[in-house]
Amino acid sequence: MKILFFNRFFFPDASATSQILSDLAFHLAARGRDVHVVTSRIPGSRSDGEIVRDVTVHRVATPIEGPHGLGRRALAYCDYYLGARRAAMRLVSPGDVVVVKTDPPLLSASLAHLAKSQGARVIVWMQDLFPEVAREYGVPGMRGPLGAWLARIRNRSLARSDAVVAIAERMASRVRALGCVPAERLHVIHNWADGEAIAPIERDANPMRAAWGLEGRFVVAYSGNLGRVHEFDTLLDAAAMLRPHEDVVILIVGRGPRLAEVRARAEREGLANVRFLPHQDRALLGRTLGIADVHVCVLRPEFEGLVHPSKLYGIMAAGRPALFVGEVTGETGRILAETGAGLSIARGDADALAAAILALRGDAAARSAMGESARKAFVERYDMPVALARWEALIARFDGNSHPPM
């Protein structure tokens, strides 16, 4: 039995979905599984195939390089759809397990029926819900007949699948409400962080504090992608209120489509207490996350259940409190409330965010308690071995369990 993963990105790509997939694929291969990944080519490489850490990698499409709009992105999606279908026709055999992620969108609609017709079992691994995400982005046509049609073909592919994996409870609730996935086929397996690579570090023992000129500062960090689903006005409004407190630094580490906008506003308003640093290599995450006294997570409320900010797990692994800005009763807010790992603030309530930052700055005991609670809950719920074991158990259900082509 082969296990075949389909996703646009894989190692050595540094995107979040690539890293999560790479962790799982390498783990399964190390356990003796025959693992294949169908993905995009590495920029600058002419190779369409290779074996990486016992994983057979099939590179079938050319990724986008440089700035791009919707048109170029759509062409890149089509390139991958076609390459993935050709690879599926060549590689998939009866009894195989095909795991389809959601980049590009509607990949399950392109592959699920084909894989099932070749006698494979299909698992759809949902990192987001499309076209609902595009509707909230305001993409033209997504609120009308086109969006409804795309949702129908997505739902048909989910109904054909043998299992659907959502990465959060709220997302699973959204999928359940579609009415196309029987309860016994719907599973929740959270994304994860590596608790060995990311562990609590005493702030004064972290050499990167000195390297980044943060000694003696109270650091409030946002680390990760600055994407369209994120909201930064509340954080920047709070930063403006915190200017009189010269020891408080808002540190933004990462990249993404909204970085230029956020940087421009900070410069325009003279927010000298907001600093920017580029995306850091994953190998440095333990130190870069450990620089902060407090971390901030953000999510626009309209995207609750459509995506999930998995960066929370790295924060918890680092043993740091989190301040979540978004829907207080949403999934991240619920996790923080249940575990005691942080606080939630409604979008737009910059006064409350600034007050929470100052309260935590003045209460080292509260910060320590939240950080300890965060790490404890992380080890129990969101550490990489926990999630990998759940994936192994799910895939094991289909061992030797082939079915005739449809």
Backbone hydrogen bonds, N-H to C=O, Kabsch-Sander energy under -0.5 kcal/mol:
donor,donor_aa,acceptor,acceptor_aa,energy
3,I,34,D,-2.7
4,L,2,K,-0.5
4,L,97,V,-2.8
5,F,3,I,-0.5
5,F,36,H,-2.8
6,F,99,V,-2.4
7,N,5,F,-0.5
7,N,38,V,-2.0
8,R,103,D,-2.2
13,D,10,F,-2.4
19,Q,15,S,-2.4
20,I,16,A,-2.3
21,L,17,T,-2.1
22,S,18,S,-2.9
23,D,19,Q,-2.4
24,L,20,I,-1.9
25,A,21,L,-3.0
26,F,22,S,-2.6
27,H,23,D,-1.9
28,L,24,L,-2.5
29,A,25,A,-2.2
30,A,26,F,-2.3
31,R,27,H,-1.1
32,G,29,A,-1.8
33,R,28,L,-2.3
34,D,1,M,-0.7
35,V,33,R,-1.1
36,H,3,I,-2.9
37,V,56,T,-2.4
38,V,5,F,-3.2
39,T,37,V,-0.6
39,T,58,H,-2.8
40,S,8,R,-1.3
41,R,61,A,-3.4
45,S,42,I,-2.5
50,E,57,V,-1.8
52,V,50,E,-0.5
52,V,55,V,-2.7
53,R,51,I,-0.5
55,V,52,V,-2.1
56,T,35,V,-2.4
56,T,54,D,-0.5
57,V,50,E,-3.3
57,V,55,V,-0.6
58,H,37,V,-3.3
58,H,56,T,-0.5
59,R,48,D,-3.4
59,R,57,V,-0.6
60,V,39,T,-2.9
60,V,58,H,-0.7
61,A,39,T,-0.6
73,R,69,G,-2.0
74,A,70,L,-2.6
75,L,71,G,-2.0
76,A,72,R,-2.2
77,Y,73,R,-2.5
78,C,74,A,-2.4
79,D,75,L,-2.3
80,Y,76,A,-2.0
81,Y,77,Y,-3.0
82,L,78,C,-2.5
83,G,79,D,-2.1
84,A,80,Y,-3.3
85,R,81,Y,-2.4
86,R,82,L,-2.2
87,A,83,G,-2.2
88,A,84,A,-2.6
89,M,85,R,-2.4
90,R,86,R,-1.5
91,L,87,A,-2.7
92,V,88,A,-2.2
95,G,119,G,-2.6
96,D,93,S,-2.0
97,V,2,K,-2.7
98,V,96,D,-0.5
98,V,121,R,-3.3
99,V,4,L,-3.3
99,V,97,V,-0.6
100,V,98,V,-0.6
100,V,123,I,-2.9
101,K,6,F,-2.3
101,K,99,V,-0.5
107,L,104,P,-1.1
110,S,106,L,-1.2
111,L,107,L,-1.8
112,A,108,S,-2.8
115,A,111,L,-2.9
116,K,112,A,-2.5
117,S,113,H,-2.3
118,Q,114,L,-0.9
118,Q,115,A,-0.7
119,G,116,K,-1.9
120,A,115,A,-2.1
121,R,96,D,-2.9
123,I,98,V,-3.0
124,V,163,A,-2.4
125,W,100,V,-2.9
125,W,123,I,-0.6
126,M,124,V,-0.8
126,M,165,V,-2.8
127,Q,125,W,-0.7
129,L,306,L,-1.3
130,F,128,D,-0.6
133,V,129,L,-2.3
135,R,131,P,-2.3
136,E,132,E,-2.0
137,Y,133,V,-1.9
138,G,134,A,-1.0
138,G,135,R,-0.6
139,V,134,A,-2.4
142,M,139,V,-1.9
144,G,141,G,-1.2
147,G,141,G,-1.8
148,A,144,G,-2.0
149,W,145,P,-2.5
150,L,146,L,-2.5
151,A,147,G,-2.2
152,R,148,A,-1.9
153,I,149,W,-2.2
154,R,150,L,-2.2
155,N,151,A,-2.7
156,R,152,R,-2.2
157,S,153,I,-1.6
158,L,154,R,-2.0
159,A,155,N,-2.4
160,R,156,R,-1.7
161,S,157,S,-0.9
161,S,158,L,-0.5
162,D,122,V,-2.1
163,A,122,V,-1.4
164,V,185,R,-2.9
165,V,124,V,-3.2
166,A,164,V,-0.6
166,A,187,H,-3.0
167,I,126,M,-0.8
172,A,168,A,-2.1
173,S,169,E,-2.2
174,R,170,R,-1.9
175,V,171,M,-2.4
176,R,172,A,-2.9
177,A,173,S,-2.0
178,L,174,R,-0.7
178,L,175,V,-1.2
179,G,175,V,-0.6
179,G,176,R,-1.3
180,C,175,V,-0.5
185,R,182,P,-1.8
186,L,182,P,-0.6
186,L,183,A,-1.1
187,H,164,V,-2.8
187,H,185,R,-0.5
189,I,166,A,-2.1
189,I,187,H,-0.6
191,N,167,I,-0.5
193,A,382,Y,-1.3
195,G,193,A,-0.9
198,I,194,D,-2.4
199,A,197,A,-0.6
205,A,202,E,-1.7
206,N,203,R,-1.0
209,R,206,N,-1.6
210,A,206,N,-0.6
211,A,207,P,-1.9
212,W,208,M,-2.0
213,G,210,A,-1.4
214,L,209,R,-3.4
217,R,214,L,-1.8
218,F,247,D,-3.1
219,V,217,R,-0.7
220,V,218,F,-0.5
220,V,249,V,-2.9
221,A,219,V,-0.6
221,A,294,V,-2.5
222,Y,251,L,-2.9
224,G,253,V,-3.0
226,L,255,R,-2.6
227,G,225,N,-0.9
230,H,227,G,-1.3
236,L,232,F,-2.5
237,D,233,D,-2.8
238,A,234,T,-2.1
239,A,235,L,-2.2
240,A,236,L,-2.0
241,M,237,D,-1.6
242,L,238,A,-1.5
243,R,240,A,-1.0
245,H,242,L,-1.7
246,E,244,P,-1.2
248,V,245,H,-1.9
249,V,218,F,-2.6
249,V,247,D,-0.5
250,I,273,N,-3.3
251,L,220,V,-2.7
251,L,249,V,-0.7
252,I,250,I,-0.6
252,I,275,R,-3.0
253,V,222,Y,-3.0
253,V,251,L,-0.6
254,G,252,I,-0.5
254,G,277,L,-2.0
255,R,224,G,-0.6
258,R,226,L,-2.7
259,L,256,G,-1.6
262,V,258,R,-2.4
263,R,259,L,-2.9
264,A,260,A,-2.4
265,R,261,E,-2.0
266,A,262,V,-2.1
267,E,263,R,-2.3
268,R,264,A,-2.7
269,E,265,R,-2.4
270,G,267,E,-1.0
271,L,266,A,-2.9
272,A,270,G,-1.9
274,V,271,L,-1.8
275,R,250,I,-3.0
275,R,273,N,-0.6
277,L,252,I,-2.5
284,L,281,D,-2.0
285,L,282,R,-1.6
287,R,284,L,-0.8
288,T,284,L,-2.8
289,L,285,L,-2.9
290,G,286,G,-1.0
291,I,287,R,-0.7
291,I,288,T,-0.6
292,A,289,L,-0.8
293,D,219,V,-2.4
294,V,219,V,-1.8
295,H,321,P,-2.4
296,V,221,A,-2.7
297,C,323,L,-2.2
299,L,325,V,-1.9
300,R,229,V,-2.8
303,F,300,R,-2.4
304,E,301,P,-1.8
305,G,307,V,-0.8
306,L,303,F,-2.0
307,V,303,F,-1.7
310,S,308,H,-1.7
312,L,309,P,-1.8
313,Y,310,S,-1.7
314,G,310,S,-0.6
314,G,311,K,-0.5
315,I,311,K,-1.6
316,M,312,L,-2.4
317,A,313,Y,-2.3
318,A,314,G,-1.9
319,G,316,M,-1.3
320,R,315,I,-1.8
322,A,341,A,-1.5
323,L,295,H,-2.7
324,F,322,A,-0.6
324,F,343,L,-2.8
325,V,297,C,-2.7
326,G,324,F,-0.6
326,G,345,I,-2.1
328,V,326,G,-0.8
330,G,327,E,-2.2
334,R,330,G,-2.4
335,I,331,E,-2.5
336,L,332,T,-2.4
337,A,333,G,-2.2
338,E,334,R,-2.9
339,T,335,I,-2.3
340,G,336,L,-1.7
341,A,336,L,-0.8
342,G,336,L,-0.7
343,L,322,A,-2.0
345,I,324,F,-3.3
347,R,326,G,-0.7
349,D,346,A,-2.1
350,A,348,G,-1.6
353,L,349,D,-1.8
354,A,350,A,-2.9
355,A,351,D,-2.4
356,A,352,A,-2.3
357,I,353,L,-2.3
358,L,354,A,-2.3
359,A,355,A,-2.4
360,L,356,A,-2.3
361,R,357,I,-2.2
362,G,358,L,-1.7
363,D,360,L,-1.0
367,R,363,D,-2.0
368,S,364,A,-2.5
369,A,365,A,-2.4
370,M,366,A,-2.5
371,G,367,R,-2.5
372,E,368,S,-2.5
373,S,369,A,-2.3
374,A,370,M,-2.6
375,R,371,G,-2.3
376,K,372,E,-2.3
377,A,373,S,-2.5
378,F,374,A,-2.4
379,V,375,R,-2.5
380,E,376,K,-1.7
381,R,377,A,-2.4
382,Y,378,F,-1.9
383,D,378,F,-1.3
384,M,193,A,-1.5
386,V,383,D,-0.8
387,A,383,D,-1.6
388,L,384,M,-2.7
389,A,385,P,-2.0
390,R,386,V,-1.5
391,W,387,A,-2.3
392,E,388,L,-2.6
393,A,389,A,-2.2
394,L,390,R,-2.1
395,I,391,W,-2.7
396,A,392,E,-2.3
397,R,393,A,-0.7
397,R,394,L,-1.0
398,F,395,I,-1.8
399,D,396,A,-1.3
401,N,398,F,-2.1
403,H,119,G,-0.8
